Each structure stands twice: as C-alpha cells, then as structure tokens.
C-alpha cells in the first residue's frame, strides 16, 4: 500500500502491526497477536478519523492515488463482452482513451473512459490518461455509433486534463475537445458519466456533458488543477492547498452547486483500499440511473441534458 503524506501516522501503526506478525511467524513461541490486534484497532480508528474529515487538498491527493481503480478495472468488473474499438479514422489511436462496445447487466452499450495505467510502462503508454485530439475524436466516433444503434453511453472520467503538447495543439486539441462536448449534447441516447478519480478541465468536460454526472466520494472535478490555479493567481504553486479550497472541486461542493447529480460513497480509506467494493458501488449507481433514463425518448434526453448545463451553477450560490 502506498501511503499519502497525511497517512504517515497510519503507516507507522500498520507497519508495527506487520512487523509483530512477521516476528510471530519466525518464532512461534512469541505470542504477538494480542498486541497486533490492538494496533489494528488503533489503525482502523485513525483511518476513520482521517477520512472522515478530509479537506479539499487531501481529497485531491486521494483522487490521484496511484492504486485507485482505473478505467480498465471498472470495465473488467462491471462490463461483459467488451470489444475495444481503436482509432479516430483520421490520424491514429490514442491509448489514453479506451472505449468500445460492451454489455452492462446484459444491456448493450458503449463505454468510454480515460486510462492512466498501473505501472511505469503502462502509464507512459497511456500518457497518464491525458488524451490527445485523436482520443477525443475516437470518443466522438463511438458516440456516433451509439446514437446510430440506440445504445446508452457510459463514460469513466479520470484525467488531469487534455495533453498540452505541441503535437496535440497542432492537430487541433481545442477543436477536438469542443467537438466531443458538442457530440455529448447531440446524441439521443442515455449518457451517464462517472468521475472515478480526477476530472480535469475541458479534457473531463468532453466526456462528462451527460444526462447524469456521478462522482466518487473522494474524486475531484475542476476547471484547472490546484497547482495550476495557484501558479496563476499567486505566482506560487505551493499555495495549492488554498487553491483547492477556492476551486470548490470536491464532490460535496459540486453537488451543492448542482454541477453533479450523485455521490457514490467510497469504502473507509478510499477506493484504493477496497477497489472491488468501490467499483461495485459505482455499478449499482449506474444501474439505477440507466433504468431511469432508458424510459425517456431521444428528444427528451437531449432537451434535459441541454437544460441541465444551462441551469448549472444556479444552486448553492449566495
């Protein structure tokens, strides 16, 4: 387990418990279980305390935790018969975006998401989940396919933002993001978006202009990263804590503002401590939303989605 900065006291306690058990395994004459169990109890209590009162910056750290379940994990657990579809039919394939045809609870659908990767090699291959123009154009192609065949679309958002490289800008990064956002507003099928980690800037909005937007309890969704915001406003990236608070990027703040619709509770200690439980909780929420949206006609879905974004930000002001 990788521990975050604020989890260091927890790391010390759990480390001591592990050391005791290792000692007991090496020498069966030493009874360490009672003391180890006491440390376990203390660690559980501290874990609940830490995660029961996370500020915006700590939630940002949790949202970026390298061991949180990623898009591929959700697809493998929640979807069956997943058939990946590659390429934008214009330039190439972008591994930062994965998507294709699948079944969710035996319902045919299209699933699209950002994939960050799990280790050094896969993170480099997937460009840390930062999509290039061809990634967004691939998403547009898949949404067109879904609309043509009447398939609901489920998107899994987890990106620090669209890739800002020279090549991406030369190939029309901003236009590709705008087209993807536009396509989200045009399709006459249910569109559900889940922020599973980071929802960064237009790179996230391009997948999350949906009928229903769901966030995991400790995920974030913002127009810019706290570090980027701090660098612009205060010329000091070290003020990221203040920026995180000012951005109101937590699921709880965004629910109050009406930007998102639902918050999915994570296991104590975050999704990284119990990935399967977190994924299953998301699956239950998707199933409930899909059941509700499937009864609506295409024109109604488009109208509701458009109105949702016209009304956004009116709640929780003042």
Backbone bond lengths (Angstrom), bond angles and torsions (degrees), N, CA, C in turn:
res aa  C-N    CA-C-N  psi(-1)  N-CA   C-N-CA  omega(-1)  CA-C   N-CA-C  phi
1 X - - - 1.461 - - 1.534 109.78 -
2 X 1.325 115.57 130.85 1.458 121.28 175.15 1.523 108.46 -88.18
3 X 1.326 116.69 126.26 1.465 120.77 -178.21 1.521 110.14 -98.76
4 X 1.334 115.74 139.48 1.452 121.78 175.81 1.532 109.50 -81.43
5 X 1.323 116.30 168.10 1.471 120.70 -176.77 1.522 112.75 -54.18
6 X 1.337 116.24 -46.17 1.458 119.48 -176.05 1.537 112.74 -75.78
7 X 1.337 116.60 -6.13 1.459 120.79 179.70 1.530 112.92 -96.24
8 X 1.326 118.21 7.38 1.466 120.88 -176.78 1.530 113.63 -57.55
9 X 1.343 119.59 -42.56 1.471 118.67 176.35 1.530 112.12 -60.10
10 X 1.337 116.13 -36.49 1.464 121.56 177.86 1.525 110.26 -67.10
11 X 1.316 116.24 -40.40 1.467 120.98 178.95 1.525 110.78 -60.92
12 X 1.329 116.67 -40.23 1.472 120.57 179.61 1.522 111.29 -63.11
13 X 1.336 116.44 -44.15 1.473 120.46 -178.17 1.525 110.88 -67.43
14 X 1.331 116.65 -47.26 1.465 119.86 -179.33 1.526 110.83 -66.96
15 X 1.331 116.42 -32.43 1.461 119.93 177.50 1.516 111.61 -66.19
16 X 1.319 116.41 -40.31 1.470 120.60 178.55 1.532 111.05 -65.34
17 X 1.337 116.15 -40.43 1.469 119.72 178.61 1.520 110.74 -63.09
18 X 1.320 116.15 -40.04 1.466 120.70 179.48 1.524 111.06 -67.03
19 X 1.323 116.31 -40.13 1.470 121.07 178.08 1.526 111.14 -61.59
20 X 1.334 115.34 -42.38 1.467 119.69 179.08 1.520 110.96 -61.75
21 X 1.318 116.81 -44.54 1.471 120.32 -178.55 1.529 110.70 -67.18
22 X 1.316 116.97 -35.93 1.464 120.71 176.56 1.526 110.31 -64.22
23 X 1.336 115.10 -40.02 1.466 120.82 177.60 1.523 110.18 -63.28
24 X 1.323 116.70 -41.91 1.463 121.18 179.31 1.517 112.66 -64.91
25 X 1.334 116.83 -35.34 1.469 121.06 178.54 1.528 110.98 -67.81
26 X 1.331 116.04 -34.68 1.469 119.73 -179.06 1.525 112.26 -77.75
27 X 1.327 115.77 -30.61 1.463 120.35 -178.45 1.531 108.81 -134.08
28 X 1.329 115.76 98.53 1.468 120.97 -175.68 1.535 113.14 -66.24
29 X 1.314 117.26 -15.44 1.460 119.98 179.84 1.534 112.33 -77.18
30 X 1.333 115.59 -13.77 1.464 120.50 -179.99 1.529 109.12 -94.88
31 X 1.318 117.23 120.71 1.467 121.99 179.97 1.532 108.75 -94.10
32 X 1.333 115.45 106.77 1.469 120.20 -175.89 1.528 112.80 -113.97
33 X 1.322 116.52 -6.43 1.458 119.77 -171.04 1.524 113.36 -62.31
34 X 1.326 117.33 -38.73 1.459 120.19 -178.91 1.530 110.88 -63.22
35 X 1.314 116.24 -44.64 1.462 120.46 179.77 1.527 111.05 -69.05
36 X 1.341 116.42 -38.13 1.468 120.51 178.66 1.526 110.66 -65.83
37 X 1.342 116.20 -39.68 1.462 120.62 178.70 1.531 111.05 -63.63
38 X 1.322 116.05 -37.12 1.468 120.42 177.84 1.528 110.25 -65.11
39 X 1.334 115.88 -38.90 1.458 119.95 177.37 1.529 111.02 -67.47
40 X 1.333 116.60 -37.72 1.468 121.06 176.73 1.526 110.72 -59.87
41 X 1.323 115.31 -43.94 1.471 121.09 -179.88 1.527 110.37 -63.17
42 X 1.310 115.21 -42.38 1.460 120.63 178.86 1.531 110.65 -64.79
43 X 1.328 116.22 -40.65 1.470 121.12 179.49 1.529 111.11 -64.97
44 X 1.333 117.06 -42.61 1.466 120.70 179.20 1.522 111.48 -62.96
45 X 1.327 115.02 -40.03 1.460 119.77 178.59 1.523 111.18 -64.67
46 X 1.338 116.24 -42.68 1.458 121.01 179.52 1.528 111.10 -67.12
47 X 1.343 116.43 -37.43 1.464 121.40 179.06 1.533 110.48 -61.28
48 X 1.330 116.07 -45.83 1.465 120.32 178.66 1.516 111.08 -62.84
49 X 1.326 116.17 -39.31 1.466 120.92 -179.91 1.530 110.94 -65.90
50 X 1.334 116.15 -45.33 1.462 120.35 -178.80 1.529 111.81 -63.16
51 X 1.330 116.16 -46.88 1.462 120.34 -175.00 1.527 113.43 -85.11
52 X 1.320 116.28 -7.37 1.455 119.28 176.11 1.514 112.64 -84.19
53 X 1.325 116.95 -7.93 1.466 120.18 -175.87 1.527 111.09 -145.00
54 X 1.320 116.85 51.03 1.464 121.07 -179.57 1.522 110.56 -80.04
55 X 1.330 116.94 132.68 1.466 119.24 173.32 1.532 108.72 -85.32
56 X 1.327 116.20 178.92 1.467 120.66 -174.48 1.525 112.60 -61.56
57 X 1.348 117.23 -38.61 1.465 118.99 -178.60 1.520 111.27 -69.70
58 X 1.337 116.97 -40.41 1.456 119.31 178.38 1.529 110.89 -65.94
59 X 1.324 117.40 -35.96 1.464 119.43 175.92 1.530 110.49 -64.14
60 X 1.319 115.73 -35.81 1.464 119.64 176.79 1.527 110.29 -62.26
61 X 1.329 116.32 -42.41 1.461 120.25 177.91 1.526 111.57 -63.00
62 X 1.324 116.65 -41.73 1.464 120.75 179.30 1.521 110.21 -65.77
63 X 1.334 117.33 -42.38 1.469 121.34 179.66 1.521 111.86 -59.58
64 X 1.338 115.97 -28.75 1.468 120.85 -178.73 1.527 113.21 -95.16
65 X 1.307 117.21 3.13 1.470 120.21 -176.02 1.533 109.94 -55.75
66 X 1.324 117.58 128.05 1.477 120.34 -175.57 1.520 114.33 -63.47
67 X 1.344 117.61 -18.68 1.463 119.46 -177.33 1.529 113.20 -100.93
68 X 1.334 117.01 7.48 1.468 119.35 172.67 1.524 108.41 -64.92
69 X 1.339 118.04 146.78 1.472 118.77 176.49 1.518 110.83 -62.92
70 X 1.320 116.08 138.08 1.454 122.15 -178.73 1.530 110.86 -105.50
71 X 1.315 115.03 -179.29 1.473 121.37 -176.10 1.522 112.17 -51.78
72 X 1.321 116.94 -47.31 1.467 120.71 -178.54 1.529 111.17 -59.15
73 X 1.333 117.49 -38.42 1.464 121.49 179.46 1.536 110.97 -63.65
74 X 1.329 115.79 -41.19 1.469 120.06 179.15 1.524 110.94 -65.86
75 X 1.313 115.86 -43.53 1.469 119.81 -179.08 1.531 110.44 -63.56
76 X 1.320 116.14 -44.11 1.466 119.72 -178.36 1.525 112.52 -64.56
77 X 1.336 117.80 -32.71 1.464 120.21 -175.97 1.536 113.27 -91.51
78 X 1.325 117.21 -35.95 1.459 119.97 -172.50 1.527 114.36 -97.81
79 X 1.324 117.21 -21.35 1.463 120.18 -173.15 1.534 110.86 -116.64
80 X 1.303 114.98 149.29 1.465 121.09 175.86 1.528 108.82 -119.65
81 X 1.327 114.96 161.33 1.470 121.71 178.25 1.533 111.67 53.54
82 X 1.326 116.41 35.56 1.463 119.62 179.85 1.528 110.02 -68.04
83 X 1.333 115.34 124.67 1.463 121.89 178.67 1.518 108.62 -121.02
84 X 1.332 117.81 103.03 1.466 119.46 -177.68 1.520 112.24 -66.89
85 X 1.311 115.66 142.07 1.462 122.25 176.86 1.527 107.32 -120.34
86 X 1.310 116.27 124.67 1.462 120.80 -171.51 1.521 111.95 -108.67
87 X 1.327 115.18 154.93 1.455 121.38 169.86 1.515 115.41 86.68
88 X 1.357 114.37 155.70 1.462 120.10 179.46 1.523 112.10 -105.08
89 X 1.325 116.19 2.75 1.469 123.02 -178.32 1.534 112.03 62.22
90 X 1.341 115.40 23.18 1.451 118.66 179.01 1.514 112.92 -138.77
91 X 1.335 116.01 -42.24 1.459 119.86 -177.43 1.520 112.40 -129.04
92 X 1.335 116.57 -52.91 1.458 119.10 -177.75 1.518 111.06 177.17
93 X 1.325 115.00 -164.82 1.465 120.38 179.40 1.521 109.46 -106.40
94 X 1.311 116.02 142.88 1.458 122.53 179.09 1.524 107.98 -115.11
95 X 1.324 116.69 112.72 1.465 120.75 -176.61 1.527 112.90 -74.09
96 X 1.345 117.20 -9.78 1.464 119.14 175.80 1.525 111.05 -70.19
97 X 1.321 116.17 -20.10 1.464 121.65 177.74 1.514 108.67 -117.98
98 X 1.314 116.32 123.22 1.454 120.11 174.49 1.520 108.70 -115.26
99 X 1.327 116.27 146.74 1.456 119.24 -179.27 1.512 111.07 -174.06
100 X 1.308 114.17 163.46 1.453 119.14 179.17 1.519 111.49 169.26
101 X 1.317 114.67 -166.78 1.464 121.83 178.88 1.521 109.61 -86.67
102 X 1.318 116.11 146.64 1.464 120.08 179.78 1.520 109.39 -161.90
103 X 1.323 114.49 -179.95 1.468 120.75 172.18 1.522 107.86 -122.92
104 X 1.334 115.05 134.41 1.461 121.02 173.74 1.526 106.88 -116.80
105 X 1.335 116.35 116.23 1.477 120.48 -173.38 1.521 110.85 51.34
106 X 1.331 114.96 39.82 1.467 124.58 179.15 1.526 113.61 70.94
107 X 1.337 117.36 10.04 1.466 121.46 176.64 1.528 108.28 -95.83
108 X 1.340 118.85 122.00 1.469 119.95 177.83 1.526 110.17 -61.23
109 X 1.323 116.11 138.36 1.463 119.81 -177.80 1.519 109.77 -157.28
110 X 1.329 114.39 175.90 1.466 121.89 171.21 1.520 107.10 -117.15
111 X 1.324 116.74 130.85 1.460 121.46 178.07 1.525 108.90 -118.99
112 X 1.329 115.67 134.99 1.467 122.59 -178.08 1.530 107.87 -135.43
113 X 1.321 117.59 140.06 1.459 118.47 178.56 1.515 113.85 -163.30
114 X 1.332 114.80 162.23 1.458 121.15 173.09 1.529 108.59 -84.35
115 X 1.309 117.47 135.37 1.465 122.14 177.39 1.520 109.37 -119.24
116 X 1.340 116.99 120.87 1.457 121.84 -178.04 1.520 113.11 -87.67
117 X 1.339 117.41 -26.80 1.456 120.45 -174.29 1.515 111.08 94.59
118 X 1.354 116.11 160.99 1.462 121.23 -173.23 1.526 114.42 -112.11
119 X 1.326 116.99 -21.62 1.465 120.11 179.25 1.523 108.13 -136.25
120 X 1.317 116.49 180.00 1.466 119.97 -174.13 1.518 112.47 -56.39
121 X 1.336 117.11 -47.90 1.465 120.37 -177.33 1.530 111.41 -63.61
122 X 1.363 116.32 -48.77 1.463 118.75 -176.89 1.526 111.34 -68.57
123 X 1.332 117.45 -31.52 1.468 119.68 177.13 1.520 111.29 -65.25
124 X 1.317 116.18 -39.65 1.466 120.39 177.49 1.528 109.55 -67.68
125 X 1.337 116.85 -43.89 1.471 121.28 179.10 1.529 111.24 -58.81
126 X 1.333 115.77 -41.06 1.470 121.10 -177.45 1.528 112.54 -91.69
127 X 1.333 116.33 6.01 1.462 122.10 177.91 1.533 111.77 54.72
128 X 1.337 115.99 35.63 1.465 122.96 177.48 1.535 112.14 57.21
129 X 1.337 115.83 27.80 1.466 119.73 177.96 1.514 114.78 78.62
130 X 1.339 117.77 8.54 1.471 120.85 179.90 1.522 109.09 -95.40
131 X 1.313 115.57 108.91 1.466 120.97 -172.57 1.518 112.72 -77.73
132 X 1.325 114.55 149.54 1.457 123.35 172.39 1.535 108.06 -99.39
133 X 1.331 119.00 174.88 1.471 120.31 -177.63 1.523 113.93 -53.55
134 X 1.338 116.60 -39.18 1.467 118.75 -178.72 1.525 112.01 -65.46
135 X 1.337 117.64 -24.26 1.461 120.19 175.88 1.514 111.43 -68.48
136 X 1.335 116.43 -43.43 1.457 120.11 179.06 1.528 111.18 -70.90
137 X 1.328 115.90 -33.94 1.469 118.69 177.49 1.523 111.08 -70.91
138 X 1.313 116.70 -31.15 1.474 119.83 172.88 1.524 109.55 -64.21
139 X 1.329 116.72 -42.55 1.466 120.91 179.01 1.523 110.63 -61.89
140 X 1.335 117.42 -40.98 1.465 121.19 177.93 1.530 110.14 -61.45
141 X 1.320 116.24 -42.51 1.473 121.00 179.04 1.525 110.80 -61.02
142 X 1.333 116.64 -41.60 1.464 120.70 -179.51 1.524 111.58 -70.54
143 X 1.334 116.99 -36.61 1.468 119.33 177.52 1.531 110.81 -67.96
144 X 1.327 116.83 -37.34 1.471 120.45 174.58 1.531 110.47 -59.83
145 X 1.315 116.02 -43.13 1.462 121.73 178.81 1.524 110.43 -61.45
146 X 1.319 116.35 -44.95 1.456 121.02 179.49 1.525 111.35 -61.77
147 X 1.322 116.15 -42.79 1.460 120.91 -179.42 1.524 111.30 -64.91
148 X 1.321 115.88 -39.41 1.464 121.06 -177.98 1.527 111.28 -64.63
149 X 1.336 116.57 -36.61 1.462 119.85 -175.78 1.534 113.35 -106.80
150 X 1.327 116.50 9.46 1.458 119.87 176.08 1.517 114.35 66.96
151 X 1.330 116.76 38.80 1.461 121.13 -178.47 1.520 110.63 -103.35
152 X 1.322 118.90 132.15 1.470 120.21 175.68 1.525 110.65 -63.06
153 X 1.327 115.70 151.99 1.464 121.92 -179.56 1.521 109.06 -114.92
154 X 1.325 116.09 131.67 1.467 122.14 176.56 1.526 107.07 -121.79
155 X 1.336 116.67 123.72 1.462 119.89 179.45 1.524 110.37 -114.17
156 X 1.317 115.79 142.69 1.465 123.39 -179.75 1.526 107.73 -118.29
157 X 1.326 115.58 109.02 1.467 121.43 -171.78 1.521 111.21 -97.74
158 X 1.324 116.12 126.46 1.464 121.16 178.15 1.524 108.35 -160.45
159 X 1.322 116.52 82.53 1.463 120.53 -177.21 1.521 110.56 -148.84
160 X 1.313 115.72 143.97 1.459 120.09 174.38 1.517 110.67 -73.64
161 X 1.331 116.36 -15.83 1.455 122.53 -179.56 1.515 110.38 145.64
162 X 1.314 116.61 170.19 1.463 120.73 177.15 1.526 109.63 -65.97
163 X 1.334 115.97 148.90 1.462 120.33 -177.62 1.531 110.43 -66.54
164 X 1.349 118.28 126.97 1.467 121.41 -175.59 1.529 114.55 -94.30
165 X 1.316 118.04 19.83 1.466 120.79 -175.99 1.518 113.76 -70.37
166 X 1.325 115.87 161.68 1.468 123.15 -178.34 1.525 111.58 -58.15
167 X 1.349 116.72 -46.23 1.458 119.90 -179.02 1.517 112.19 -62.18
168 X 1.329 116.20 -39.96 1.468 120.47 179.81 1.525 110.61 -63.65
169 X 1.339 116.16 -41.41 1.462 119.43 179.41 1.530 110.59 -67.28
170 X 1.326 116.97 -38.17 1.468 120.49 179.24 1.529 111.45 -64.22
171 X 1.329 116.21 -31.28 1.475 119.87 -178.74 1.531 112.60 -91.14
172 X 1.330 117.22 9.93 1.465 119.49 172.67 1.516 114.80 88.33
173 X 1.333 117.37 50.34 1.459 120.94 -178.18 1.531 112.53 -58.07
174 X 1.321 117.25 -49.85 1.468 119.88 -176.30 1.530 111.41 -64.76
175 X 1.329 116.57 -38.80 1.471 120.47 178.93 1.523 110.79 -65.75
176 X 1.340 116.65 -40.29 1.464 120.31 -179.97 1.525 110.96 -64.79
177 X 1.334 117.20 -40.67 1.465 121.08 178.07 1.528 109.70 -64.30
178 X 1.336 116.14 -43.83 1.471 120.40 179.56 1.524 111.17 -62.20
179 X 1.333 117.19 -41.15 1.469 120.72 179.62 1.524 111.41 -65.44
180 X 1.324 116.00 -38.11 1.464 119.52 179.15 1.530 110.50 -67.18
181 X 1.333 116.47 -42.14 1.464 121.07 177.18 1.524 110.31 -62.80
182 X 1.326 115.99 -43.33 1.469 121.31 178.49 1.530 110.82 -61.35
183 X 1.323 116.28 -42.30 1.463 120.17 -179.04 1.527 111.17 -64.41
184 X 1.342 116.18 -37.50 1.469 119.64 175.99 1.521 111.06 -56.78
185 X 1.332 117.01 -37.34 1.463 121.55 -177.78 1.524 112.73 -78.68
186 X 1.319 117.07 -16.69 1.472 120.50 -173.46 1.515 114.74 -96.13
187 X 1.323 118.73 -27.91 1.466 119.48 -171.10 1.537 111.39 -72.58
188 X 1.325 115.21 140.65 1.463 121.19 -177.01 1.512 113.71 -96.19
189 X 1.331 116.51 37.67 1.469 121.62 177.99 1.524 108.14 -128.44
190 X 1.336 118.09 159.22 1.470 119.95 177.49 1.522 111.32 -58.44
191 X 1.329 116.07 134.70 1.462 121.68 178.07 1.519 108.30 -128.33
192 X 1.322 115.06 116.63 1.465 122.10 -179.26 1.522 108.43 -118.67
193 X 1.323 116.11 130.05 1.460 120.53 -179.92 1.524 110.12 -119.91
194 X 1.339 115.95 136.70 1.461 121.49 179.39 1.526 108.88 -122.85
195 X 1.338 116.80 121.62 1.458 121.77 174.48 1.524 106.24 -85.06
196 X 1.325 117.47 107.62 1.467 120.85 -174.12 1.525 112.78 -97.74
197 X 1.324 117.04 -12.13 1.465 120.81 -179.82 1.513 108.97 -153.01
198 X 1.341 116.04 -101.33 1.461 121.37 176.00 1.517 110.82 -96.69
199 X 1.318 116.11 134.34 1.457 121.26 170.63 1.514 106.53 -114.35
200 X 1.314 117.26 90.86 1.455 120.93 -171.14 1.515 114.23 -102.67
201 X 1.321 116.31 115.31 1.450 124.31 167.22 1.537 113.64 57.09
202 X 1.347 115.93 -154.56 1.463 120.58 -178.31 1.511 112.66 -64.17
203 X 1.333 116.35 -23.85 1.461 120.06 177.45 1.514 112.20 -61.92
204 X 1.330 116.73 -27.76 1.462 121.69 176.65 1.523 111.11 -88.28
205 X 1.337 116.44 -42.18 1.470 121.07 -178.58 1.528 110.93 -58.21
206 X 1.328 116.74 -33.57 1.464 121.50 -178.62 1.523 112.62 -61.05
207 X 1.337 117.43 -21.26 1.466 121.92 177.05 1.525 112.10 -109.15
208 X 1.342 116.48 -13.74 1.463 119.94 -169.61 1.524 114.18 -111.69
209 X 1.326 117.41 17.45 1.459 120.36 174.59 1.527 106.86 -85.43
210 X 1.314 115.17 75.09 1.466 122.16 -164.82 1.527 113.03 -119.58
211 X 1.338 115.48 166.68 1.464 120.47 173.15 1.517 111.39 -63.33
212 X 1.315 115.56 -40.10 1.459 121.28 179.00 1.531 108.94 -134.42
213 X 1.331 115.23 130.99 1.469 120.91 178.52 1.524 108.08 -116.66
214 X 1.327 115.25 125.46 1.460 122.20 -177.84 1.519 108.28 -117.59
215 X 1.334 116.61 141.12 1.465 120.49 175.46 1.509 110.40 -125.26
216 X 1.317 116.09 139.03 1.455 119.37 168.76 1.527 108.78 -67.24
217 X 1.306 115.91 150.80 1.465 123.06 -172.55 1.526 113.81 -51.66
218 X 1.325 117.05 -39.45 1.468 120.51 -176.53 1.523 112.45 -110.84
219 X 1.331 117.49 25.53 1.458 120.51 174.73 1.527 108.72 -91.88
220 X 1.327 117.03 171.26 1.464 121.60 -179.62 1.526 109.70 -132.83
221 X 1.334 115.70 156.40 1.463 121.41 -178.57 1.524 106.61 -149.72
222 X 1.342 117.44 115.74 1.464 119.37 -173.55 1.522 111.96 -152.47
223 X 1.325 115.16 163.72 1.457 121.70 -179.13 1.527 111.62 -76.05
224 X 1.332 116.74 -21.09 1.457 122.34 -179.24 1.523 107.86 -157.98
225 X 1.318 117.45 157.04 1.462 120.02 177.95 1.533 109.96 -69.49
226 X 1.335 118.44 153.67 1.464 120.36 176.89 1.533 112.58 -56.79
227 X 1.337 116.61 -38.01 1.465 119.89 179.18 1.533 111.44 -65.57
228 X 1.342 115.65 -42.44 1.462 120.11 178.67 1.516 111.82 -65.49
229 X 1.321 116.16 -41.63 1.458 121.36 178.01 1.528 110.93 -61.72
230 X 1.331 115.96 -45.05 1.473 120.77 -179.62 1.526 110.83 -63.00
231 X 1.325 116.22 -38.98 1.469 119.93 -179.47 1.527 111.24 -65.29
232 X 1.335 117.18 -34.98 1.466 121.13 -179.03 1.531 111.30 -78.35
233 X 1.331 116.32 -47.50 1.464 119.93 -173.94 1.517 113.86 -78.30
234 X 1.329 117.06 -40.62 1.454 120.97 -174.91 1.532 113.59 -116.01
235 X 1.329 115.85 0.16 1.478 120.47 -176.80 1.524 111.14 55.95
236 X 1.334 115.25 30.28 1.468 120.25 -176.44 1.517 109.09 -150.52
237 X 1.341 117.05 104.81 1.465 121.34 -178.06 1.518 112.41 -64.16
238 X 1.350 117.15 -19.61 1.465 120.52 -179.62 1.530 112.62 -70.27
239 X 1.315 116.62 -10.45 1.468 120.18 177.79 1.531 111.35 -89.54
240 X 1.342 116.26 26.86 1.461 120.10 -176.83 1.531 112.30 -64.21
241 X 1.329 117.88 -27.00 1.463 120.14 178.49 1.524 111.15 -65.18
242 X 1.340 115.77 -45.62 1.461 120.31 177.27 1.525 110.51 -63.72
243 X 1.342 115.58 -39.82 1.463 119.94 179.89 1.525 111.60 -64.50
244 X 1.320 116.95 -40.76 1.462 121.05 179.72 1.525 110.98 -59.97
245 X 1.327 116.41 -40.79 1.468 120.33 178.06 1.526 110.47 -66.39
246 X 1.329 116.37 -44.14 1.463 120.95 -176.55 1.524 112.61 -66.80
247 X 1.325 116.99 -32.31 1.469 121.44 -176.99 1.528 113.68 -72.11
248 X 1.329 116.28 -19.46 1.476 121.47 -178.15 1.533 109.71 52.85
249 X 1.310 114.78 54.62 1.465 121.56 -172.58 1.523 114.92 -95.53
250 X 1.332 118.00 -1.01 1.462 119.64 -178.53 1.522 111.32 -79.23
251 X 1.306 115.92 159.05 1.464 120.95 178.28 1.523 110.63 -59.17
252 X 1.330 116.75 -38.15 1.457 121.10 -177.28 1.533 111.43 -66.22
253 X 1.340 116.85 -42.76 1.469 120.47 177.13 1.525 111.26 -65.33
254 X 1.318 116.42 -43.43 1.463 120.85 -175.81 1.527 112.33 -69.74
255 X 1.325 116.84 -29.90 1.463 120.35 174.91 1.528 109.73 -65.72
256 X 1.327 116.69 -41.93 1.466 120.74 178.70 1.522 111.44 -63.87
257 X 1.332 116.63 -36.09 1.459 121.57 -179.53 1.530 113.14 -78.66
258 X 1.322 117.03 -10.77 1.455 120.26 -178.66 1.508 114.18 80.99
259 X 1.331 116.58 14.18 1.467 120.20 178.77 1.523 110.49 -75.45
260 X 1.335 116.78 -35.64 1.462 121.16 178.48 1.528 109.52 -120.26
261 X 1.327 115.64 167.51 1.464 120.19 -175.18 1.521 113.91 -104.79
262 X 1.342 117.11 -38.18 1.461 120.33 -174.78 1.521 110.56 -139.75
263 X 1.327 114.77 151.58 1.470 121.54 173.17 1.521 107.80 -117.23
264 X 1.315 116.94 128.96 1.461 121.93 177.75 1.524 108.55 -96.81
265 X 1.317 116.42 121.33 1.464 121.50 -179.39 1.529 110.33 -67.06
266 X 1.329 115.90 133.66 1.460 121.31 177.96 1.525 110.39 -94.65
267 X 1.325 117.87 157.12 1.468 120.67 173.42 1.532 109.96 -58.22
268 X 1.318 117.50 154.31 1.464 120.71 178.25 1.533 109.33 -57.66
269 X 1.326 115.80 127.66 1.459 119.24 -177.35 1.515 113.13 95.39
270 X 1.326 116.99 0.78 1.458 120.47 176.76 1.519 114.18 92.91
271 X 1.332 115.25 163.36 1.471 121.47 -177.89 1.518 112.18 -59.87
272 X 1.333 117.49 -25.62 1.463 120.48 -178.35 1.527 112.60 -67.93
273 X 1.335 117.76 -21.53 1.468 120.74 -178.91 1.527 112.16 -87.17
274 X 1.303 117.70 -22.52 1.468 121.14 178.94 1.532 108.38 -147.04
275 X 1.340 117.32 70.73 1.466 121.66 -174.14 1.528 114.44 -55.60
276 X 1.326 116.91 -44.27 1.462 119.15 -176.74 1.522 111.57 -64.78
277 X 1.330 117.10 -40.04 1.466 120.60 178.95 1.530 110.21 -64.63
278 X 1.324 116.81 -40.29 1.467 121.12 179.35 1.528 110.68 -65.06
279 X 1.317 116.52 -43.76 1.470 120.90 -179.65 1.524 110.32 -64.87
280 X 1.317 116.91 -42.05 1.468 120.36 179.58 1.526 111.42 -63.36
281 X 1.334 116.86 -36.64 1.469 120.90 178.39 1.531 110.17 -64.68
282 X 1.316 116.52 -40.01 1.462 120.98 176.57 1.531 110.07 -64.67
283 X 1.332 116.46 -41.21 1.453 120.91 179.00 1.522 112.40 -59.16
284 X 1.320 117.08 -41.30 1.478 121.01 178.49 1.525 111.06 -63.79
285 X 1.327 115.93 -39.34 1.471 119.78 -179.89 1.528 110.65 -68.31
286 X 1.325 116.93 -42.91 1.469 120.52 178.04 1.525 110.24 -60.67
287 X 1.323 117.11 -43.56 1.461 121.57 -179.04 1.530 110.92 -59.58
288 X 1.337 117.13 -43.85 1.470 120.97 -179.19 1.527 110.84 -65.98
289 X 1.325 116.84 -42.90 1.463 120.45 -178.97 1.524 111.19 -68.82
290 X 1.313 116.73 -39.48 1.460 121.28 179.90 1.526 110.81 -64.11
291 X 1.310 116.72 -38.69 1.466 121.35 178.12 1.526 110.49 -62.20
292 X 1.318 116.06 -41.29 1.466 120.99 -179.96 1.523 111.52 -69.03
293 X 1.336 117.39 -45.80 1.460 121.26 -175.34 1.526 113.48 -74.22
294 X 1.321 116.88 -27.24 1.462 120.35 -176.34 1.526 112.49 -65.30
295 X 1.315 116.54 -20.13 1.473 120.27 -179.86 1.527 112.14 -81.67
296 X 1.328 118.09 -9.40 1.459 121.54 -175.70 1.529 111.49 -91.88
297 X 1.327 115.97 147.47 1.461 121.73 179.33 1.529 110.13 -79.99
298 X 1.353 117.05 158.24 1.468 120.39 -177.83 1.526 114.12 -52.30
299 X 1.325 117.25 -46.37 1.469 120.03 -178.71 1.527 111.37 -62.26
300 X 1.316 116.03 -37.38 1.464 120.88 179.32 1.528 110.98 -67.74
301 X 1.320 116.72 -40.51 1.460 121.20 178.57 1.520 111.26 -62.49
302 X 1.328 116.48 -44.65 1.466 121.41 -179.69 1.525 110.69 -64.78
303 X 1.333 116.51 -44.71 1.460 121.19 -179.71 1.529 111.43 -63.31
304 X 1.338 116.24 -44.45 1.462 120.90 -178.74 1.530 110.83 -63.90
305 X 1.325 116.14 -41.19 1.464 121.20 -178.75 1.530 110.52 -65.15
306 X 1.336 115.53 -43.85 1.465 120.26 179.48 1.533 110.81 -63.53
307 X 1.334 115.96 -46.37 1.460 120.25 -178.47 1.523 111.70 -64.14
308 X 1.321 115.19 -35.25 1.470 120.65 179.18 1.526 110.66 -56.45
309 X 1.326 116.13 -43.35 1.460 119.51 -176.88 1.529 112.24 -81.48
310 X 1.320 117.83 -25.19 1.460 120.22 173.73 1.531 110.61 -69.25
311 X 1.329 115.93 -33.31 1.468 121.19 -178.63 1.523 113.18 -85.97
312 X 1.310 117.47 -10.66 1.451 121.27 -171.05 1.531 112.96 -60.83
313 X 1.318 115.86 134.79 1.455 121.49 177.94 1.507 114.00 96.44
314 X 1.346 117.71 -9.86 1.467 119.89 -179.19 1.525 112.11 -73.30
315 X 1.346 115.52 -30.14 1.459 119.34 -178.61 1.521 110.78 -78.49
316 X 1.320 115.70 149.62 1.457 121.26 171.84 1.515 115.02 73.98
317 X 1.365 117.70 8.19 1.450 119.85 179.82 1.530 110.32 -89.90
318 X 1.318 114.71 153.76 1.461 118.44 176.43 1.507 112.55 95.85
